[in-house]
């Protein structure tokens, strides 16, 4: 009976450890933060959200500056 309990407990513990898989970002991705938007930027709204557009790319404002977003 004791061996059966240990085996069942071990299988349950393994099943919980397998289900806790985390997502890992690739190490080669970098986020470039632009501190100040250029004077020729435009403000555009997409689905009610504000984005800043210049140099053919959309940017989103964060507390650290502007970051490029994929649309």
HTML snippet that shows the backbone in 3Dmol.js (N, CA, C, O; Angstrom):
<script src="https://3Dmol.org/build/3Dmol-min.js"></script>
<div id="view" style="width:600px;height:400px;position:relative"></div>
<script>
const pdb = `
ATOM      1  N   UNK A   1       0.824  -1.193   0.000  1.00  0.00           N
ATOM      2  CA  UNK A   1       0.000   0.000   0.000  1.00  0.00           C
ATOM      3  C   UNK A   1       0.869   1.259   0.000  1.00  0.00           C
ATOM      4  O   UNK A   1       0.560   2.241  -0.674  1.00  0.00           O
ATOM      5  N   UNK A   2       1.974   1.211   0.777  1.00  0.00           N
ATOM      6  CA  UNK A   2       2.850   2.366   0.875  1.00  0.00           C
ATOM      7  C   UNK A   2       3.535   2.646  -0.451  1.00  0.00           C
ATOM      8  O   UNK A   2       3.690   3.805  -0.839  1.00  0.00           O
ATOM      9  N   UNK A   3       3.957   1.573  -1.166  1.00  0.00           N
ATOM     10  CA  UNK A   3       4.597   1.738  -2.471  1.00  0.00           C
ATOM     11  C   UNK A   3       3.624   2.330  -3.484  1.00  0.00           C
ATOM     12  O   UNK A   3       4.008   3.169  -4.298  1.00  0.00           O
ATOM     13  N   UNK A   4       2.381   1.901  -3.438  1.00  0.00           N
ATOM     14  CA  UNK A   4       1.365   2.428  -4.348  1.00  0.00           C
ATOM     15  C   UNK A   4       1.146   3.917  -4.102  1.00  0.00           C
ATOM     16  O   UNK A   4       1.011   4.688  -5.051  1.00  0.00           O
ATOM     17  N   UNK A   5       1.109   4.323  -2.841  1.00  0.00           N
ATOM     18  CA  UNK A   5       0.941   5.734  -2.495  1.00  0.00           C
ATOM     19  C   UNK A   5       2.116   6.558  -3.018  1.00  0.00           C
ATOM     20  O   UNK A   5       1.913   7.647  -3.556  1.00  0.00           O
ATOM     21  N   UNK A   6       3.323   6.060  -2.870  1.00  0.00           N
ATOM     22  CA  UNK A   6       4.516   6.775  -3.345  1.00  0.00           C
ATOM     23  C   UNK A   6       4.499   6.891  -4.868  1.00  0.00           C
ATOM     24  O   UNK A   6       4.847   7.942  -5.407  1.00  0.00           O
ATOM     25  N   UNK A   7       4.110   5.853  -5.554  1.00  0.00           N
ATOM     26  CA  UNK A   7       4.053   5.877  -7.021  1.00  0.00           C
ATOM     27  C   UNK A   7       2.999   6.872  -7.489  1.00  0.00           C
ATOM     28  O   UNK A   7       3.265   7.666  -8.392  1.00  0.00           O
ATOM     29  N   UNK A   8       1.816   6.847  -6.898  1.00  0.00           N
ATOM     30  CA  UNK A   8       0.739   7.769  -7.281  1.00  0.00           C
ATOM     31  C   UNK A   8       1.156   9.203  -6.990  1.00  0.00           C
ATOM     32  O   UNK A   8       0.954  10.086  -7.823  1.00  0.00           O
ATOM     33  N   UNK A   9       1.729   9.444  -5.830  1.00  0.00           N
ATOM     34  CA  UNK A   9       2.185  10.793  -5.477  1.00  0.00           C
ATOM     35  C   UNK A   9       3.273  11.267  -6.442  1.00  0.00           C
ATOM     36  O   UNK A   9       3.279  12.428  -6.850  1.00  0.00           O
ATOM     37  N   UNK A  10       4.183  10.380  -6.804  1.00  0.00           N
ATOM     38  CA  UNK A  10       5.245  10.725  -7.757  1.00  0.00           C
ATOM     39  C   UNK A  10       4.678  11.075  -9.134  1.00  0.00           C
ATOM     40  O   UNK A  10       5.134  12.032  -9.759  1.00  0.00           O
ATOM     41  N   UNK A  11       3.705  10.327  -9.608  1.00  0.00           N
ATOM     42  CA  UNK A  11       3.089  10.623 -10.903  1.00  0.00           C
ATOM     43  C   UNK A  11       2.353  11.961 -10.880  1.00  0.00           C
ATOM     44  O   UNK A  11       2.397  12.708 -11.857  1.00  0.00           O
ATOM     45  N   UNK A  12       1.690  12.262  -9.790  1.00  0.00           N
ATOM     46  CA  UNK A  12       0.999  13.554  -9.670  1.00  0.00           C
ATOM     47  C   UNK A  12       2.001  14.694  -9.657  1.00  0.00           C
ATOM     48  O   UNK A  12       1.787  15.718 -10.306  1.00  0.00           O
ATOM     49  N   UNK A  13       3.093  14.524  -8.924  1.00  0.00           N
ATOM     50  CA  UNK A  13       4.124  15.569  -8.865  1.00  0.00           C
ATOM     51  C   UNK A  13       4.750  15.802 -10.233  1.00  0.00           C
ATOM     52  O   UNK A  13       4.996  16.949 -10.607  1.00  0.00           O
ATOM     53  N   UNK A  14       5.008  14.750 -10.977  1.00  0.00           N
ATOM     54  CA  UNK A  14       5.582  14.889 -12.326  1.00  0.00           C
ATOM     55  C   UNK A  14       4.604  15.577 -13.260  1.00  0.00           C
ATOM     56  O   UNK A  14       5.007  16.409 -14.074  1.00  0.00           O
ATOM     57  N   UNK A  15       3.324  15.243 -13.156  1.00  0.00           N
ATOM     58  CA  UNK A  15       2.345  15.864 -14.054  1.00  0.00           C
ATOM     59  C   UNK A  15       2.222  17.365 -13.796  1.00  0.00           C
ATOM     60  O   UNK A  15       2.007  18.131 -14.735  1.00  0.00           O
ATOM     61  N   UNK A  16       2.356  17.802 -12.534  1.00  0.00           N
ATOM     62  CA  UNK A  16       2.312  19.228 -12.240  1.00  0.00           C
ATOM     63  C   UNK A  16       3.562  19.940 -12.736  1.00  0.00           C
ATOM     64  O   UNK A  16       3.479  21.080 -13.192  1.00  0.00           O
ATOM     65  N   UNK A  17       4.699  19.300 -12.657  1.00  0.00           N
ATOM     66  CA  UNK A  17       5.930  19.953 -13.100  1.00  0.00           C
ATOM     67  C   UNK A  17       5.983  20.056 -14.624  1.00  0.00           C
ATOM     68  O   UNK A  17       6.577  20.999 -15.146  1.00  0.00           O
ATOM     69  N   UNK A  18       5.392  19.135 -15.334  1.00  0.00           N
ATOM     70  CA  UNK A  18       5.375  19.186 -16.797  1.00  0.00           C
ATOM     71  C   UNK A  18       4.418  20.271 -17.278  1.00  0.00           C
ATOM     72  O   UNK A  18       4.686  20.906 -18.297  1.00  0.00           O
ATOM     73  N   UNK A  19       3.319  20.500 -16.582  1.00  0.00           N
ATOM     74  CA  UNK A  19       2.324  21.459 -17.034  1.00  0.00           C
ATOM     75  C   UNK A  19       2.736  22.907 -16.788  1.00  0.00           C
ATOM     76  O   UNK A  19       2.056  23.816 -17.263  1.00  0.00           O
ATOM     77  N   UNK A  20       3.798  23.147 -16.081  1.00  0.00           N
ATOM     78  CA  UNK A  20       4.243  24.507 -15.764  1.00  0.00           C
ATOM     79  C   UNK A  20       5.307  24.974 -16.753  1.00  0.00           C
ATOM     80  O   UNK A  20       6.380  25.422 -16.348  1.00  0.00           O
ATOM     81  N   UNK A  21       5.022  24.873 -18.013  1.00  0.00           N
ATOM     82  CA  UNK A  21       5.962  25.292 -19.048  1.00  0.00           C
ATOM     83  C   UNK A  21       5.823  26.796 -19.236  1.00  0.00           C
ATOM     84  O   UNK A  21       4.709  27.312 -19.323  1.00  0.00           O
ATOM     85  N   UNK A  22       6.936  27.493 -19.298  1.00  0.00           N
ATOM     86  CA  UNK A  22       6.915  28.935 -19.492  1.00  0.00           C
ATOM     87  C   UNK A  22       7.360  29.278 -20.903  1.00  0.00           C
ATOM     88  O   UNK A  22       8.095  28.523 -21.540  1.00  0.00           O
ATOM     89  N   UNK A  23       6.909  30.418 -21.375  1.00  0.00           N
ATOM     90  CA  UNK A  23       7.289  30.889 -22.697  1.00  0.00           C
ATOM     91  C   UNK A  23       8.570  31.701 -22.567  1.00  0.00           C
ATOM     92  O   UNK A  23       8.685  32.567 -21.701  1.00  0.00           O
ATOM     93  N   UNK A  24       9.524  31.412 -23.433  1.00  0.00           N
ATOM     94  CA  UNK A  24      10.808  32.098 -23.389  1.00  0.00           C
ATOM     95  C   UNK A  24      10.979  32.884 -24.674  1.00  0.00           C
ATOM     96  O   UNK A  24      10.794  32.345 -25.765  1.00  0.00           O
ATOM     97  N   UNK A  25      11.333  34.166 -24.550  1.00  0.00           N
ATOM     98  CA  UNK A  25      11.600  34.978 -25.726  1.00  0.00           C
ATOM     99  C   UNK A  25      12.977  34.653 -26.280  1.00  0.00           C
ATOM    100  O   UNK A  25      13.897  34.342 -25.524  1.00  0.00           O
ATOM    101  N   UNK A  26      13.118  34.723 -27.585  1.00  0.00           N
ATOM    102  CA  UNK A  26      14.451  34.524 -28.161  1.00  0.00           C
ATOM    103  C   UNK A  26      15.404  35.605 -27.665  1.00  0.00           C
ATOM    104  O   UNK A  26      15.003  36.751 -27.462  1.00  0.00           O
ATOM    105  N   UNK A  27      16.649  35.241 -27.474  1.00  0.00           N
ATOM    106  CA  UNK A  27      17.635  36.168 -26.917  1.00  0.00           C
ATOM    107  C   UNK A  27      18.032  37.261 -27.908  1.00  0.00           C
ATOM    108  O   UNK A  27      18.576  38.286 -27.498  1.00  0.00           O
ATOM    109  N   UNK A  28      17.774  37.066 -29.190  1.00  0.00           N
ATOM    110  CA  UNK A  28      18.236  38.020 -30.189  1.00  0.00           C
ATOM    111  C   UNK A  28      17.272  39.191 -30.414  1.00  0.00           C
ATOM    112  O   UNK A  28      17.594  40.088 -31.193  1.00  0.00           O
ATOM    113  N   UNK A  29      16.120  39.216 -29.772  1.00  0.00           N
ATOM    114  CA  UNK A  29      15.197  40.327 -29.966  1.00  0.00           C
ATOM    115  C   UNK A  29      15.591  41.497 -29.075  1.00  0.00           C
ATOM    116  O   UNK A  29      15.908  41.319 -27.898  1.00  0.00           O
ATOM    117  N   UNK A  30      15.567  42.690 -29.650  1.00  0.00           N
ATOM    118  CA  UNK A  30      15.881  43.896 -28.900  1.00  0.00           C
ATOM    119  C   UNK A  30      14.771  44.895 -29.100  1.00  0.00           C
ATOM    120  O   UNK A  30      14.160  44.956 -30.167  1.00  0.00           O
ATOM    121  N   UNK A  31      14.512  45.674 -28.082  1.00  0.00           N
ATOM    122  CA  UNK A  31      13.535  46.747 -28.165  1.00  0.00           C
ATOM    123  C   UNK A  31      14.288  48.059 -28.128  1.00  0.00           C
ATOM    124  O   UNK A  31      15.023  48.337 -27.181  1.00  0.00           O
ATOM    125  N   UNK A  32      14.104  48.870 -29.167  1.00  0.00           N
ATOM    126  CA  UNK A  32      14.760  50.162 -29.237  1.00  0.00           C
ATOM    127  C   UNK A  32      13.775  51.212 -28.748  1.00  0.00           C
ATOM    128  O   UNK A  32      12.641  51.277 -29.222  1.00  0.00           O
ATOM    129  N   UNK A  33      14.204  52.023 -27.810  1.00  0.00           N
ATOM    130  CA  UNK A  33      13.359  53.067 -27.245  1.00  0.00           C
ATOM    131  C   UNK A  33      13.852  54.413 -27.760  1.00  0.00           C
ATOM    132  O   UNK A  33      15.022  54.763 -27.607  1.00  0.00           O
ATOM    133  N   UNK A  34      12.936  55.164 -28.375  1.00  0.00           N
ATOM    134  CA  UNK A  34      13.239  56.510 -28.849  1.00  0.00           C
ATOM    135  C   UNK A  34      12.719  57.468 -27.789  1.00  0.00           C
ATOM    136  O   UNK A  34      11.532  57.456 -27.463  1.00  0.00           O
ATOM    137  N   UNK A  35      13.600  58.291 -27.257  1.00  0.00           N
ATOM    138  CA  UNK A  35      13.218  59.173 -26.145  1.00  0.00           C
ATOM    139  C   UNK A  35      12.280  60.296 -26.578  1.00  0.00           C
ATOM    140  O   UNK A  35      11.332  60.612 -25.859  1.00  0.00           O
ATOM    141  N   UNK A  36      12.525  60.908 -27.746  1.00  0.00           N
ATOM    142  CA  UNK A  36      11.734  62.049 -28.208  1.00  0.00           C
ATOM    143  C   UNK A  36      11.278  61.782 -29.635  1.00  0.00           C
ATOM    144  O   UNK A  36      12.079  61.402 -30.490  1.00  0.00           O
ATOM    145  N   UNK A  37       9.989  61.982 -29.887  1.00  0.00           N
ATOM    146  CA  UNK A  37       9.462  61.813 -31.245  1.00  0.00           C
ATOM    147  C   UNK A  37       9.911  62.987 -32.115  1.00  0.00           C
ATOM    148  O   UNK A  37      10.010  64.111 -31.623  1.00  0.00           O
ATOM    149  N   UNK A  38      10.188  62.743 -33.408  1.00  0.00           N
ATOM    150  CA  UNK A  38      10.584  63.852 -34.278  1.00  0.00           C
ATOM    151  C   UNK A  38       9.422  64.820 -34.518  1.00  0.00           C
ATOM    152  O   UNK A  38       8.262  64.481 -34.283  1.00  0.00           O
ATOM    153  N   UNK A  39       9.740  65.997 -34.976  1.00  0.00           N
ATOM    154  CA  UNK A  39       8.697  67.022 -35.181  1.00  0.00           C
ATOM    155  C   UNK A  39       7.718  66.649 -36.283  1.00  0.00           C
ATOM    156  O   UNK A  39       6.577  67.110 -36.272  1.00  0.00           O
ATOM    157  N   UNK A  40       8.142  65.824 -37.232  1.00  0.00           N
ATOM    158  CA  UNK A  40       7.269  65.482 -38.358  1.00  0.00           C
ATOM    159  C   UNK A  40       6.418  64.230 -38.090  1.00  0.00           C
ATOM    160  O   UNK A  40       5.880  63.653 -39.035  1.00  0.00           O
ATOM    161  N   UNK A  41       6.285  63.798 -36.837  1.00  0.00           N
ATOM    162  CA  UNK A  41       5.469  62.614 -36.560  1.00  0.00           C
ATOM    163  C   UNK A  41       3.983  62.944 -36.680  1.00  0.00           C
ATOM    164  O   UNK A  41       3.572  64.099 -36.563  1.00  0.00           O
ATOM    165  N   UNK A  42       3.190  61.899 -36.918  1.00  0.00           N
ATOM    166  CA  UNK A  42       1.741  62.041 -36.983  1.00  0.00           C
ATOM    167  C   UNK A  42       1.110  61.160 -35.916  1.00  0.00           C
ATOM    168  O   UNK A  42       1.626  60.087 -35.601  1.00  0.00           O
ATOM    169  N   UNK A  43       0.003  61.611 -35.365  1.00  0.00           N
ATOM    170  CA  UNK A  43      -0.752  60.809 -34.409  1.00  0.00           C
ATOM    171  C   UNK A  43      -1.883  60.139 -35.174  1.00  0.00           C
ATOM    172  O   UNK A  43      -2.672  60.805 -35.843  1.00  0.00           O
ATOM    173  N   UNK A  44      -1.956  58.812 -35.070  1.00  0.00           N
ATOM    174  CA  UNK A  44      -3.005  58.046 -35.737  1.00  0.00           C
ATOM    175  C   UNK A  44      -3.708  57.186 -34.691  1.00  0.00           C
ATOM    176  O   UNK A  44      -3.112  56.781 -33.693  1.00  0.00           O
ATOM    177  N   UNK A  45      -4.985  56.916 -34.942  1.00  0.00           N
ATOM    178  CA  UNK A  45      -5.768  56.072 -34.045  1.00  0.00           C
ATOM    179  C   UNK A  45      -6.140  54.799 -34.784  1.00  0.00           C
ATOM    180  O   UNK A  45      -6.694  54.847 -35.882  1.00  0.00           O
ATOM    181  N   UNK A  46      -5.834  53.663 -34.178  1.00  0.00           N
ATOM    182  CA  UNK A  46      -6.186  52.364 -34.733  1.00  0.00           C
ATOM    183  C   UNK A  46      -6.983  51.626 -33.669  1.00  0.00           C
ATOM    184  O   UNK A  46      -6.476  51.346 -32.582  1.00  0.00           O
ATOM    185  N   UNK A  47      -8.235  51.313 -33.989  1.00  0.00           N
ATOM    186  CA  UNK A  47      -9.154  50.638 -33.064  1.00  0.00           C
ATOM    187  C   UNK A  47      -9.225  51.364 -31.724  1.00  0.00           C
ATOM    188  O   UNK A  47      -9.257  50.734 -30.667  1.00  0.00           O
ATOM    189  N   UNK A  48      -9.250  52.679 -31.778  1.00  0.00           N
ATOM    190  CA  UNK A  48      -9.398  53.486 -30.576  1.00  0.00           C
ATOM    191  C   UNK A  48      -8.127  53.715 -29.775  1.00  0.00           C
ATOM    192  O   UNK A  48      -8.164  54.382 -28.741  1.00  0.00           O
ATOM    193  N   UNK A  49      -7.004  53.174 -30.231  1.00  0.00           N
ATOM    194  CA  UNK A  49      -5.741  53.353 -29.522  1.00  0.00           C
ATOM    195  C   UNK A  49      -4.858  54.334 -30.272  1.00  0.00           C
ATOM    196  O   UNK A  49      -4.855  54.364 -31.503  1.00  0.00           O
ATOM    197  N   UNK A  50      -4.114  55.133 -29.530  1.00  0.00           N
ATOM    198  CA  UNK A  50      -3.265  56.170 -30.114  1.00  0.00           C
ATOM    199  C   UNK A  50      -1.878  55.605 -30.440  1.00  0.00           C
ATOM    200  O   UNK A  50      -1.229  54.975 -29.605  1.00  0.00           O
ATOM    201  N   UNK A  51      -1.446  55.852 -31.687  1.00  0.00           N
ATOM    202  CA  UNK A  51      -0.112  55.474 -32.129  1.00  0.00           C
ATOM    203  C   UNK A  51       0.547  56.689 -32.767  1.00  0.00           C
ATOM    204  O   UNK A  51      -0.129  57.613 -33.220  1.00  0.00           O
ATOM    205  N   UNK A  52       1.857  56.674 -32.795  1.00  0.00           N
ATOM    206  CA  UNK A  52       2.632  57.754 -33.403  1.00  0.00           C
ATOM    207  C   UNK A  52       3.323  57.169 -34.627  1.00  0.00           C
ATOM    208  O   UNK A  52       3.909  56.089 -34.556  1.00  0.00           O
ATOM    209  N   UNK A  53       3.255  57.883 -35.756  1.00  0.00           N
ATOM    210  CA  UNK A  53       3.742  57.360 -37.024  1.00  0.00           C
ATOM    211  C   UNK A  53       4.825  58.272 -37.580  1.00  0.00           C
ATOM    212  O   UNK A  53       4.610  59.471 -37.752  1.00  0.00           O
ATOM    213  N   UNK A  54       5.992  57.694 -37.861  1.00  0.00           N
ATOM    214  CA  UNK A  54       7.059  58.382 -38.587  1.00  0.00           C
ATOM    215  C   UNK A  54       8.009  57.339 -39.166  1.00  0.00           C
ATOM    216  O   UNK A  54       8.135  56.233 -38.641  1.00  0.00           O
ATOM    217  N   UNK A  55       8.677  57.711 -40.262  1.00  0.00           N
ATOM    218  CA  UNK A  55       9.609  56.823 -40.985  1.00  0.00           C
ATOM    219  C   UNK A  55       8.963  55.511 -41.407  1.00  0.00           C
ATOM    220  O   UNK A  55       9.638  54.484 -41.474  1.00  0.00           O
ATOM    221  N   UNK A  56       7.675  55.532 -41.690  1.00  0.00           N
ATOM    222  CA  UNK A  56       6.984  54.335 -42.159  1.00  0.00           C
ATOM    223  C   UNK A  56       6.691  53.308 -41.076  1.00  0.00           C
ATOM    224  O   UNK A  56       6.314  52.180 -41.393  1.00  0.00           O
ATOM    225  N   UNK A  57       6.853  53.669 -39.806  1.00  0.00           N
ATOM    226  CA  UNK A  57       6.629  52.726 -38.715  1.00  0.00           C
ATOM    227  C   UNK A  57       5.713  53.340 -37.663  1.00  0.00           C
ATOM    228  O   UNK A  57       5.716  54.550 -37.438  1.00  0.00           O
ATOM    229  N   UNK A  58       4.932  52.477 -37.027  1.00  0.00           N
ATOM    230  CA  UNK A  58       4.053  52.904 -35.945  1.00  0.00           C
ATOM    231  C   UNK A  58       4.780  52.724 -34.615  1.00  0.00           C
ATOM    232  O   UNK A  58       5.477  51.730 -34.405  1.00  0.00           O
ATOM    233  N   UNK A  59       4.611  53.687 -33.733  1.00  0.00           N
ATOM    234  CA  UNK A  59       5.230  53.654 -32.415  1.00  0.00           C
ATOM    235  C   UNK A  59       4.159  53.807 -31.351  1.00  0.00           C
ATOM    236  O   UNK A  59       3.099  54.384 -31.592  1.00  0.00           O
ATOM    237  N   UNK A  60       4.453  53.283 -30.172  1.00  0.00           N
ATOM    238  CA  UNK A  60       3.560  53.414 -29.031  1.00  0.00           C
ATOM    239  C   UNK A  60       4.320  54.122 -27.924  1.00  0.00           C
ATOM    240  O   UNK A  60       5.501  53.852 -27.705  1.00  0.00           O
ATOM    241  N   UNK A  61       3.658  55.014 -27.239  1.00  0.00           N
ATOM    242  CA  UNK A  61       4.312  55.775 -26.183  1.00  0.00           C
ATOM    243  C   UNK A  61       4.316  54.964 -24.893  1.00  0.00           C
ATOM    244  O   UNK A  61       3.294  54.404 -24.496  1.00  0.00           O
ATOM    245  N   UNK A  62       5.479  54.908 -24.243  1.00  0.00           N
ATOM    246  CA  UNK A  62       5.628  54.262 -22.946  1.00  0.00           C
ATOM    247  C   UNK A  62       6.225  55.264 -21.970  1.00  0.00           C
ATOM    248  O   UNK A  62       6.517  56.398 -22.351  1.00  0.00           O
ATOM    249  N   UNK A  63       6.408  54.870 -20.738  1.00  0.00           N
ATOM    250  CA  UNK A  63       6.979  55.793 -19.765  1.00  0.00           C
ATOM    251  C   UNK A  63       8.453  56.074 -20.051  1.00  0.00           C
ATOM    252  O   UNK A  63       8.983  57.079 -19.578  1.00  0.00           O
ATOM    253  N   UNK A  64       9.125  55.216 -20.807  1.00  0.00           N
ATOM    254  CA  UNK A  64      10.533  55.420 -21.130  1.00  0.00           C
ATOM    255  C   UNK A  64      10.763  56.097 -22.466  1.00  0.00           C
ATOM    256  O   UNK A  64      11.873  56.554 -22.738  1.00  0.00           O
ATOM    257  N   UNK A  65       9.744  56.172 -23.305  1.00  0.00           N
ATOM    258  CA  UNK A  65       9.875  56.762 -24.633  1.00  0.00           C
ATOM    259  C   UNK A  65       8.908  56.099 -25.602  1.00  0.00           C
ATOM    260  O   UNK A  65       7.818  55.679 -25.212  1.00  0.00           O
ATOM    261  N   UNK A  66       9.308  56.005 -26.865  1.00  0.00           N
ATOM    262  CA  UNK A  66       8.469  55.425 -27.922  1.00  0.00           C
ATOM    263  C   UNK A  66       9.095  54.122 -28.407  1.00  0.00           C
ATOM    264  O   UNK A  66      10.302  54.057 -28.637  1.00  0.00           O
ATOM    265  N   UNK A  67       8.274  53.088 -28.562  1.00  0.00           N
ATOM    266  CA  UNK A  67       8.766  51.813 -29.077  1.00  0.00           C
ATOM    267  C   UNK A  67       7.997  51.456 -30.349  1.00  0.00           C
ATOM    268  O   UNK A  67       6.838  51.839 -30.506  1.00  0.00           O
ATOM    269  N   UNK A  68       8.638  50.729 -31.244  1.00  0.00           N
ATOM    270  CA  UNK A  68       8.027  50.321 -32.503  1.00  0.00           C
ATOM    271  C   UNK A  68       7.077  49.160 -32.235  1.00  0.00           C
ATOM    272  O   UNK A  68       7.398  48.236 -31.487  1.00  0.00           O
ATOM    273  N   UNK A  69       5.897  49.223 -32.862  1.00  0.00           N
ATOM    274  CA  UNK A  69       4.931  48.134 -32.753  1.00  0.00           C
ATOM    275  C   UNK A  69       4.623  47.618 -34.146  1.00  0.00           C
ATOM    276  O   UNK A  69       4.669  48.369 -35.119  1.00  0.00           O
ATOM    277  N   UNK A  70       4.311  46.339 -34.238  1.00  0.00           N
ATOM    278  CA  UNK A  70       3.923  45.735 -35.514  1.00  0.00           C
ATOM    279  C   UNK A  70       2.425  45.883 -35.677  1.00  0.00           C
ATOM    280  O   UNK A  70       1.659  45.578 -34.762  1.00  0.00           O
ATOM    281  N   UNK A  71       2.013  46.345 -36.827  1.00  0.00           N
ATOM    282  CA  UNK A  71       0.580  46.534 -37.100  1.00  0.00           C
ATOM    283  C   UNK A  71       0.092  45.482 -38.064  1.00  0.00           C
ATOM    284  O   UNK A  71      -1.086  45.469 -38.420  1.00  0.00           O
TER     285      UNK A  71
END
`;
const viewer = $3Dmol.createViewer("view");
viewer.addModel(pdb, "pdb");
viewer.setStyle({}, {cartoon: {color: "spectrum"}});
viewer.zoomTo();
viewer.render();
</script>
